[in-house]
Amino acid sequence: MNRPADIPHETYERAVTLCRRFRNASNQEELVARVLMALDTKPGRAGLTNQQAAALKFIERYQDEHQAGPTYDEIKDALGLASKSGVHRLVHALIERGALNALPSRWRSVSIRRAA
């Protein structure tokens, strides 16, 4: 595929590299979302899907009320998801995006990454 004239060479090369890195994405929409999130270096909520934004809002509200992160079951119930695997995908997409912090193998370790 040739680089479109309106996209800078460096941006195009980085996008190609990211496409290769995310080649295990389940579909083209997920691939595009991951590449766009990776190209945006500033953490924040821009570029989130509606479901990711809803999850982030719930986690933030829960953390403010309980001074701890919610469990995957609590997120699942709040968002009306059928399984915890959907929560896992959402949480890890938010971690990749830079909106959340999480400690591996720790219960309730998900927390909002606050802007400095």
Backbone bond lengths (Angstrom), bond angles and torsions (degrees), N, CA, C in turn:
res aa  C-N    CA-C-N  psi(-1)  N-CA   C-N-CA  omega(-1)  CA-C   N-CA-C  phi
1 M - - - 1.463 - - 1.527 108.47 -
2 N 1.295 116.40 135.55 1.459 121.47 179.70 1.515 110.77 -88.93
3 R 1.311 115.55 148.89 1.456 122.10 -179.91 1.531 109.82 -70.28
4 P 1.342 117.18 128.23 1.473 119.92 173.79 1.531 110.08 -62.31
5 A 1.305 117.03 144.04 1.464 122.45 -174.50 1.526 112.91 -62.08
6 D 1.336 118.16 -28.26 1.464 120.41 -176.05 1.529 113.79 -86.81
7 I 1.332 117.99 0.99 1.466 121.47 179.05 1.519 109.05 -107.82
8 P 1.344 117.25 125.16 1.464 120.04 179.67 1.533 111.44 -59.33
9 H 1.317 115.64 147.71 1.456 122.03 -176.87 1.529 111.97 -56.29
10 E 1.339 117.90 -45.15 1.462 121.42 -178.48 1.529 111.48 -62.05
11 T 1.331 116.46 -41.11 1.461 121.05 179.57 1.521 110.24 -65.49
12 Y 1.308 116.43 -42.43 1.456 121.09 179.64 1.531 110.59 -63.03
13 E 1.321 117.11 -45.45 1.467 120.94 -179.58 1.528 110.64 -63.25
14 R 1.330 116.86 -40.66 1.474 119.70 178.09 1.525 110.44 -65.02
15 A 1.323 117.30 -40.79 1.468 120.93 178.63 1.529 110.79 -62.79
16 V 1.322 117.38 -41.44 1.466 121.08 178.31 1.526 110.02 -62.55
17 T 1.323 116.66 -43.89 1.466 121.09 178.31 1.526 110.58 -60.93
18 L 1.335 116.65 -44.08 1.463 120.56 -179.89 1.527 111.55 -66.37
19 C 1.328 117.21 -37.32 1.466 120.21 176.85 1.526 110.20 -60.16
20 R 1.308 116.05 -41.15 1.466 119.37 177.56 1.533 110.65 -65.47
21 R 1.331 116.62 -39.95 1.461 121.23 -179.53 1.528 111.58 -65.75
22 F 1.319 116.81 -36.94 1.463 121.78 -177.46 1.524 112.33 -100.10
23 R 1.312 117.79 25.27 1.467 120.90 -175.69 1.527 112.89 -61.98
24 N 1.330 118.13 -15.41 1.456 121.07 178.39 1.532 112.81 -86.56
25 A 1.333 117.82 6.60 1.465 120.77 177.78 1.532 108.55 -59.12
26 S 1.326 115.86 143.85 1.462 119.74 -173.13 1.529 113.81 -71.74
27 N 1.328 117.52 -23.66 1.465 119.31 178.02 1.532 109.68 -156.69
28 Q 1.302 115.92 172.89 1.462 120.57 -175.93 1.524 111.63 -64.04
29 E 1.321 117.61 -36.74 1.472 120.69 -179.70 1.532 110.59 -62.82
30 E 1.327 116.63 -42.87 1.459 120.12 178.33 1.526 110.54 -65.88
31 L 1.326 116.55 -40.18 1.471 120.35 178.53 1.517 110.60 -60.11
32 V 1.322 117.13 -48.25 1.456 120.96 -179.73 1.528 110.48 -61.76
33 A 1.341 117.37 -42.71 1.469 120.80 179.81 1.522 110.97 -61.79
34 R 1.332 117.11 -44.27 1.468 120.23 -179.70 1.525 111.77 -64.84
35 V 1.329 116.02 -42.46 1.472 119.20 -179.93 1.521 110.30 -65.25
36 L 1.325 117.52 -45.24 1.464 120.20 -179.93 1.519 111.27 -62.78
37 M 1.339 117.89 -39.76 1.458 120.33 178.60 1.523 110.56 -66.18
38 A 1.320 116.96 -39.21 1.457 120.02 -179.41 1.530 111.49 -69.94
39 L 1.314 117.51 -32.33 1.467 120.51 179.35 1.520 111.82 -71.37
40 D 1.327 116.88 -28.12 1.463 121.21 177.84 1.521 107.44 -84.22
41 T 1.325 117.73 111.57 1.463 121.12 -173.07 1.526 113.64 -83.93
42 K 1.319 117.83 -13.95 1.463 119.87 -178.79 1.522 110.27 -88.10
43 P 1.354 117.84 128.27 1.452 118.54 175.31 1.517 109.93 -69.65
44 G 1.300 117.05 149.31 1.449 121.11 178.91 1.504 110.86 161.49
45 R 1.314 116.27 -164.31 1.458 119.98 -174.76 1.512 113.56 -102.76
46 A 1.324 118.40 -8.51 1.457 120.26 178.91 1.514 108.86 -63.62
47 G 1.310 116.67 138.46 1.447 121.17 177.41 1.514 114.68 85.84
48 L 1.325 118.73 4.77 1.450 120.84 178.13 1.522 110.09 -83.15
49 T 1.324 116.31 149.02 1.456 119.86 172.37 1.526 108.18 -71.81
50 N 1.325 116.87 165.97 1.466 120.09 178.62 1.521 111.16 -59.80
51 Q 1.341 116.50 -39.73 1.458 120.33 -179.37 1.530 111.17 -68.89
52 Q 1.326 117.46 -39.02 1.460 120.49 176.98 1.524 110.45 -64.31
53 A 1.321 116.48 -42.75 1.468 120.52 179.00 1.524 110.78 -63.27
54 A 1.341 116.76 -40.51 1.466 120.20 178.37 1.530 110.69 -64.91
55 A 1.319 117.11 -41.41 1.464 120.88 178.33 1.523 110.41 -63.83
56 L 1.313 116.71 -44.16 1.462 120.88 -179.90 1.530 110.81 -62.76
57 K 1.311 116.68 -42.09 1.469 120.99 178.94 1.533 110.53 -63.93
58 F 1.347 116.70 -42.78 1.462 119.73 178.54 1.528 111.07 -63.75
59 I 1.323 116.98 -45.62 1.468 120.65 -179.22 1.525 110.60 -61.19
60 E 1.338 115.79 -42.47 1.472 119.98 179.28 1.524 111.22 -62.60
61 R 1.325 116.18 -46.34 1.467 120.61 179.93 1.533 110.81 -64.23
62 Y 1.329 116.93 -43.89 1.455 121.50 179.87 1.524 110.70 -62.25
63 Q 1.312 115.77 -44.29 1.466 120.43 -179.31 1.528 110.92 -63.47
64 D 1.333 117.57 -39.83 1.463 120.94 178.41 1.531 111.52 -64.29
65 E 1.340 116.79 -37.32 1.458 121.07 -177.62 1.525 113.04 -79.68
66 H 1.330 117.88 -35.37 1.462 121.28 -171.14 1.530 114.39 -113.33
67 Q 1.307 118.37 -3.23 1.469 123.29 -177.51 1.533 112.51 54.51
68 A 1.313 116.00 28.87 1.466 122.73 175.92 1.523 107.61 -156.44
69 G 1.295 116.26 157.45 1.459 119.78 178.16 1.519 111.29 -76.81
70 P 1.329 117.36 156.10 1.462 120.91 178.41 1.526 111.52 -77.57
71 T 1.331 116.07 159.83 1.456 120.50 173.17 1.535 108.22 -80.13
72 Y 1.329 115.87 164.99 1.465 119.73 176.84 1.532 110.35 -61.35
73 D 1.337 117.61 -35.88 1.466 120.44 177.68 1.524 111.24 -62.49
74 E 1.320 116.88 -41.31 1.474 120.45 179.55 1.527 110.82 -66.26
75 I 1.314 117.32 -40.50 1.474 120.60 177.22 1.527 109.51 -65.14
76 K 1.333 116.32 -43.87 1.470 121.66 179.49 1.525 110.50 -57.18
77 D 1.315 116.45 -48.62 1.461 120.60 -179.02 1.526 112.06 -65.39
78 A 1.323 116.87 -41.76 1.473 120.93 -178.07 1.525 111.58 -65.31
79 L 1.335 116.98 -35.02 1.464 120.47 -177.69 1.522 112.88 -94.13
80 G 1.332 116.54 -4.58 1.460 120.19 179.79 1.522 113.04 70.42
81 L 1.319 117.03 31.85 1.457 120.85 179.19 1.522 110.01 -84.37
82 A 1.326 116.19 156.10 1.457 121.06 -176.94 1.527 112.99 -82.07
83 S 1.336 117.08 -27.86 1.461 118.70 -175.76 1.525 111.12 -147.15
84 K 1.341 114.36 163.62 1.458 119.96 178.51 1.525 111.55 -72.85
85 S 1.323 118.10 -18.78 1.470 119.14 178.85 1.530 110.54 -65.47
86 G 1.328 116.91 -33.43 1.464 120.33 175.67 1.522 111.08 -65.82
87 V 1.321 116.22 -38.44 1.470 121.45 176.59 1.519 109.57 -65.16
88 H 1.310 116.11 -42.76 1.469 120.78 178.98 1.527 110.36 -57.16
89 R 1.325 117.50 -46.74 1.474 121.08 179.03 1.528 110.99 -61.78
90 L 1.333 117.10 -43.79 1.470 120.92 179.72 1.525 111.39 -62.68
91 V 1.321 116.21 -47.85 1.462 120.72 -177.19 1.528 110.14 -62.96
92 H 1.314 116.83 -44.15 1.467 118.53 -178.17 1.526 112.30 -70.88
93 A 1.325 117.31 -29.72 1.465 119.67 173.51 1.532 109.78 -66.50
94 L 1.326 116.87 -38.92 1.474 120.70 178.77 1.528 111.53 -70.04
95 I 1.325 116.83 -33.08 1.466 120.06 175.79 1.529 109.42 -67.91
96 E 1.341 117.22 -45.23 1.471 121.30 176.76 1.522 110.92 -58.52
97 R 1.313 115.89 -38.14 1.467 122.34 -177.26 1.529 111.27 -72.49
98 G 1.342 116.15 -19.97 1.450 119.84 -179.49 1.514 114.00 92.39
99 A 1.341 116.95 10.06 1.461 120.58 -178.93 1.525 112.15 -86.62
100 L 1.340 116.87 -22.26 1.456 121.66 -178.82 1.523 110.95 -126.88
101 N 1.314 114.29 154.33 1.460 122.53 168.98 1.524 106.29 -112.32
102 A 1.328 116.83 150.16 1.464 120.57 174.88 1.512 109.41 -153.45
103 L 1.322 115.16 141.20 1.457 121.14 174.50 1.523 107.34 -95.02
104 P 1.326 117.99 130.95 1.461 119.24 -179.07 1.526 111.92 -65.10
105 S 1.323 115.15 142.33 1.473 123.11 175.81 1.529 113.06 58.60
106 R 1.305 116.89 31.39 1.473 120.96 177.37 1.522 108.60 -122.40
107 W 1.311 116.46 135.61 1.451 122.69 179.28 1.523 109.22 -75.57
108 R 1.317 117.84 135.99 1.470 124.62 179.28 1.532 112.94 55.88
109 S 1.324 115.97 36.60 1.465 119.31 -176.46 1.524 113.47 -93.00
110 V 1.328 117.90 -0.74 1.458 120.91 179.50 1.521 109.04 -74.87
111 S 1.327 116.22 130.66 1.464 119.83 178.18 1.529 109.61 -143.94
112 I 1.305 115.08 154.88 1.456 121.85 -179.90 1.514 108.91 -71.42
113 R 1.322 116.42 134.83 1.467 120.64 173.37 1.513 106.71 -86.86
114 R 1.288 116.15 111.76 1.468 122.17 -177.95 1.520 109.89 -80.95
115 A 1.320 116.61 142.86 1.469 121.23 177.29 1.513 109.41 -69.16
116 A 1.326 116.03 139.48 1.458 120.46 -179.36 1.504 111.84 -85.41
